[in-house]
Amino acid sequence: MTPGPLRFLLELAVFFGAAAVLYAAGSHVLAVALAGVLIVYHLLSWDRVLWLLRH
């Protein structure tokens, strides 16, 4: 089983990594939109993020 903090870091790396790859590929608007959606998602699911960091 993967510890919560490591799982959270992996999620951030994969999803924000995808946004970084999109940006590097020249899809700047799509990359910024994806990053924005990810930020809003993590802000709205703050209880899940805190749970992951505690376990």
N, C-alpha and C positions, 0 to 999 in steps of 0.2 A: 504494500500500500504506500502511496506517495504522500509524504507529509503536506499539510495544507500550504505552508509558505512556499514550498518548492513548486507545488501545483500552480499556485498563483503566479509565480515568476515564469513558469513555463507558458501559461496562458498569455501573459503579457508579451513574452518573447515571440510567440507564434502570431498573435493577432496584430500587435504593433509592428512586428517584423514584416507582415504582409503589407501593411500600410507603407513601410519604408521601401519595400521592393516596388510597389506601385509608383511611389514618388521617384525612385531612381530610374524607373522605366519611362518616365515622362508623363504619367497620368497624375499630375499634381492635384487637380480638382478631386478626382476619385480618392486619392490617398488622404487628402485633408478631410474629406467627407467620412471616410472609414475611421480615421482617427477620432473625429468628432463623435461619431456614433459610439465608438468604444469608450470614450471618456464619459459620455452621458450614461451608457449602460452601467459602467462601474460606479458612477455616482448614485444611480437609482438602486443598485443592488449592494449598497454599502454594508448591509447586514451580512450578506454572503461573503464579502471580502473580509470583514472582521472575523467571521467564523473560520474562514480559511487560515487567516493569520494566527488564530489561537490554537489550531489543531495541527 
